[in-house]
C-alpha cells in the first residue's frame, strides 16, 4: 500500500495505491462549520447534487451514464463530527485494468461534474427536482419522531442546551427546511464551494501521478478556504437540572443518561475511553450494564452506551418499564462504581483490546474506512494503525479507573412509557 499526498492552494489530494481491491474508490470531502442551518442546507444540497446535473438533467440519463462506466456509482453523505460537518461526495467504479484507461478519466470527471456543474438555471436549482427532494427530506426529518431511541437522545441533549451542536438532528431542522427555496439553496451552494475546506481521496490500483493529473484537470475550485476546523466541542457544563422527562403513548420508557467526559488527556481520549466504553456498556452481551440490567434482572431488551469522542460525552440508552426506573438507575450507578473501584479482570480488558485491534485491522479491508483513517489522520492527528495498536495494548486497569473517575453525570432523561 503506497500513500501519496499532493498539496495545492485550493485543495489537497491524497492517494492510496493498492492492488487489494477490484474497484476504485474516490471521495471529494468538504468540511464546514456545524450549525443547524448548515446541516439542513447540506442535507438538501447533497441530495440535489447527486440526483442529476446540468449534463445529465434526469436521474434516467445519469443512470445510463453510470451504466456506460461499467456501473459506476455516485452518492453523498453528511456527518457531523464535533464542531464540523463532513460532506463526502463518493464515487466507486471498476478498476480500469479490467476496462480501459479512459474509464479512470471519465469516471473521475463524472464525480466532479456532479459537484461543480449542477442542474441550475437563472441561479436557481431545477424546481421540479428541488421540490421532490425537499419533500423527501421533510419526511425523513419527521420520521425521527417514530424512532424512540434517537428521539430520546436528541431530546435529552436539547434539555441541557437546545442550541448545543450535540442536539442537532443529523438531517436538519424542519422550520429551516421549510424556508429554503431553489434560489436560497443555490446561494448556499456557492458559499459552500467558496468557503469549505476540501480534499480529494482515492483508493485503488491506479498510478498516483495519473490520478493527480486527472484531478487537476477537473478540480476547478476557485477559492483558497480559510476556515479552521473545530473538531472537539467544549465540555458540557454541569447544570442544576439533573432529571427531566415527558410522557408519551409508548409502552416502554426510553431512558437516557448523558455524561460529560472532562479533562481527559489525548491518550485517554483516543485509547482508554474507547476501551472503558466497551466494558461499561457498548452493546456487547458481556458489558457490565448489559449483564446488570438484562442478564441478571431482565429489565430491558438492550442497553447501549455511545462514546462520542469529539463531543466529549458518553451517552447511555435503554428501554425499560417505567416502574423499573429507580432500579435501573441504581444498577447503572453500581456498574460505574465497579469501574471506579477497578472491578475489571485482566481477561475482560484483554478481550476488549482484541476487539479494538481487530476492528482497526479491518480498516485495511474497506476502501471507505481507509479514506476515513487518512482523513482523521490529517484533521485530528490520529496515528497509524501500528501506533494505535501499540497504545491499546499498553492500557491498564488503572487507566480505566482514572477515566471512570472523570465521568460526570449531567442528566437523566426519560420519555415515559405507559406500562
N, C-alpha and C positions, 0 to 999 in steps of 0.2 A: 504494500500500500504506500503510495507516494503522495505527499501533501505539498501543494504549492500555493503561494499567495501572490496576488498582483494588486498593487495599490494605485489608485487613480484619484484625481481630485473629486469626482462626482460619485464614485462607488469603489468598492473593493471586490475582487474576485478570488474565490478560494476553490481549488480543485483537489479532489481525492481520486487519484488514478489507481484503479484496481480492476483485476480481471475476475473478481469473485462473483459479479452479477451479470446476468444476460441482458439487462436493461440499463439505461442511463437515467439518472435521477437529477433533476436540476431545480433549484429554488431561487427565486428573487425575493429577498427578505427585506421588509421595511420595518423601521422601529419608530413609533410615535408615542408621545407622552399620553399616559392613560387619563381619560376623563369620561364622564357619562356621555357627553356629546360625541367625542371621538369614537368610542366603541359603537355607538348607534350608527353613525355615518359610515364607519368602516364595515360594519356588518352588512349594510345595504350595498356599499360600494363594491366589495369583493364579489358578491353575488352578481351584480350588474356587469362588472368587467369580464367575468368568466362565462356569462350567459351567451354573449355574442360580441362582435366587434364591427368596426367600420368595414373591414374587408369581408367579414362573414356575419352579416347582419341578422341572421336567424340561427337558431340552435341546429336546425337541419343542415344548413350549409357548413356550420362549424363541425358537426359530426362527420360529414363527408370528408372534410379536410383532414380530420384526425384519422379517419379510416385510410385515406391515401398515405398517411405517415405510419402505416402499419399499426393502427390502433393506438396511436399516441393518446395520452390523456392530459388535460389541463384542469386544474382546480385550485382553490384558495381557501385559506382559513385564517382566523384571528385568534390570538391567545393573549390574555393579559398576564404578564409576568411582573409582579410587583407594581412598580410605577410606570411600566412600559407596555404598550400593545405591540405585539409582534405579528406582522402580517406576512404570511407565506403564500406566494404565487408559485405553484408547483407544476412541473412537467415530468412525465415518465414516458420514455419511448425505447424501442428496441435498439440494442447495441448495433451501431452502423456496420460492424463487421458482418452482420447477418443480412444487411440490406444494401446500402451504398453510402459512400462518403457524403453525398449530397443531403442525406437524411439528417445528419448532425446539424448542418447549417439551417435547413428548412424547419426542423423541429424547434431549435432554439429561437429562430426567427418568429415562429408562431407564438411562443410564450410572450416575447417582448411586444409583438403586435397586439396581443390581447390587453397588455398593460398600458401601452403608450398610444394605441390608435383605437380608442373606444367608439362605440356606436353613438355619435353625438352630431347634432345639427343645431346651428344657431346657438351654440353654447348651452345646450340642454341635452341630457341623455334621452334616448328614444323613449317616448312617453308610454307606449304600449308595454315595452319590456319593464320599464320602471314601475308602473302600477301593479303589474303582476307580481314582481319580486317584492315590492313593498308590502303587498297584502300577505304574501307568504311569510315574510319576516314578522309581521304583526301577529300572525297566528303562532309563530314559534315563540315569540316573547310571551304571549298569553298562555301558552301551553305549560309554562313553568309552574303555574298555579296547580296543575294536575300532578306535579312531582313533589310529594310532601318532603322528601329528603332535601332536594335542592332549595325548595321554597323556605323550609325552616332554617337552613343555614344562612341564606341571604337575609331573612327577616331578623335573625339573631345579630348579624353584622350591622344591620340598619338600626337596631335598638341601641347599639353602642354609639354609632355615629352614621346617620343616613347619608352623609356626604363623603364618607370614607370610601376609598377605592375598593376595599375588600367587600363592600356592599353592592358592587356593580353586578347587574345581570350580564352574563357573558354575551348575550345577544343584543343588548341595548335597552333603551328606555322607550316605552310606548308613546309618551307625550312628545318626546323629541322626534321620534319616527313620524308621528302624525304631522309634524310641521315641515318635514322635508319635501321639497319639490324637485323636479328634474334639474332646474337651474341651480338650486342650492347645492344639490349633490355634485354637480359639475364644478361649481366654485370650490367646494371642499376638495374634490379630486385634484384640482390644480394646486391648491395649497399643500395637499398631501404629497404630491410629486416634488414640490419645491423644497419642503421643509423636513421631510422624514429622512432619517439615515437609511441608506440602502446598501445591501451587499448581495453578491451572487455566489451561490454554491453549486458545484456539480460533482457528482459521484459516478464513476463508470470507467470502462476500459477504452478511454479516449485520451489523446495527447493533450496535456495541459496547455501547451503552446498553441495548438489548433483551437482549443476552446477559447483561449484568451483572444485570439484573432477574431473569432466569430462574435463573441460577446461585445468586443469593441465596435464591431460593425452595427450592432443593434441597440446597445445600451445608450441611447441618446438622451441621457439626463443632462439638464442644463445648469442646475444649481449645485453649489457646494453646501451640504447641510451643516448647520452649526449647533443643532440641538444636542445636548448632552443627556445620556441615559441616566435615569434614577431607578436602578433595578430594585434596590431594597427600600421598602416602605419604612417610615418611622415606627417605632414600637408603640403598641397600644398602651394608652394610659389607663390606670385604674379609675373607675367611676364609682359614684355612690350606689348606682344601680347594680345589684348582684343577681337578681332573679326577675324574670319577666315571662309573661305568657299571653296567649289569646286562645279563645275557644274556637272549636271547629266542629264540622259534622263528621270528621274522620273517626273511624272506630278505635284507632290507637293514637297514643300521644307520641309526637315526634320530639325527642329530647336532644338539645344541642348544648354543648359546653364550648366556650371559647377561652383558650389560654393564651396569654402573652408570653413570648419566649424572649426574655430580657437578658441583655448583657452577655451574650454568648461570644466566645472567641470564634475566629473564622474556622478553626479546626472543629469546634463543636457544631457550628452551623453545617459544615459540609459532611462530617462523618459521624459524630456522636449522636446528634439528634435523629438522623435517619434510622440508626440502629435502635435508639430508645423507642422511637415510634413503632418499629416492627415488633418489639417485645411488648410494649404497652397496649397497643390496640389497633394495629394497622388493618385489621380484617381477617388476619390469619386465625385458623382454628386453635392455634397454640398461644395466641396473645393473652395477656393477663385479664384484660377486660372481657374478652370473649368467654374465657373459662369461667370467670366470676358471674357474669350476667346470664349467659346461656347455658354453659356446660354444667354449672353447679346449681343454678337457681331457675333455669328455664323462663327467664323474664322477657326474652326477646328472641327474634329470629337471627339478628346480626347486630354487631356493634363495631363501628369503624372509627379510627382516628386518622386525620389528614394533617400531615406536617406541611404547612405552607411556608416553605423556606424563605422566599422573597417577600412574603407578607409578615414574616416574623410571628406566626401564630401556629397553634396546634388546635384543631377542631375535632370534637367528638360528636358523633351522631348515633342514635339508636331509636328504635320504635318500640314502645312498651305500653302496657295498660296503665292508665292514669294512676290507679291506686298503688302501682309499683314504683312511683317516682321516688319517694323517700328512700326506699331500699336500694334502688338503682344508683342514686347519687352516693349513698353510703358505700356501696361496693366499689364504685369508681374511686372514691377518696381512699379506700383501703388499698386499691391497686397502686395508686400513685404513692401512697405511703410505703408500700413494699419496695417500689423503685428507689425512693429516697433512702430507705434503710438497707439498700443493697441486696434485697432478697431476689437475686438473679443468679442462676447457676452458670458455670462456665460452658456447659453444654447448650444452654439457651442462647448465650452470647455467640458461641461458635456457629450455631445454626443460622442465626440472622446474618452473621458475617458472610457465610457461604451463600445465602440468598442474595445479598447485595452484590457480591463478587460475580455470581452467575449472571445477574441482571446486567452488570457492566459489560461482561464478555459478550452478551447477546447483542450489544450495540453494534458489534462488528458484522452482524448478520442482517442488518437493516439499513438501507441507504438513507432513509428518513432519520433514523436515530443517529447515524453518523453525522449528518448535517447538524442535528441538534447539539451533538457533542462539541463539534468545532465552533458552532455559534456561541455556545456558552463558555467555551474556552476563550473566545475573543471578547465577549462583552462582560463576563463575570469572572474571568481568570480561573476557570476550573482547570485543574491539572489533567494530564494524560491518564489513561486507564491504569497504566502500570503504577503511577504515583498514587492514584486514588485507592488502588487495591492494597498497596503497602500501608497506607494510612488507616484503612479499615481494619487491617489485621492488628494494628497497634492499639486499638480501642480497648479499654479495660472496664471492669465493673465500677471502679472508682470514677471513671469518666462519666458513666451513666448516672451515678449518684449526683455528680456535680450539676449536670443539666437538669435532673429531676428537681433539684432544689431551686432552680432558677425559673421554673414554670410558675406562672401566677394566674389564677382563675379570674377572668374578667366578668363572665356572665354565664348563668344557667338560663336557657330559654326553652319554652315549650309551646308547641301547637297542641293544645289539649284535645284528646280524643274523648269519645262518649262512653267507651267501655271500661 
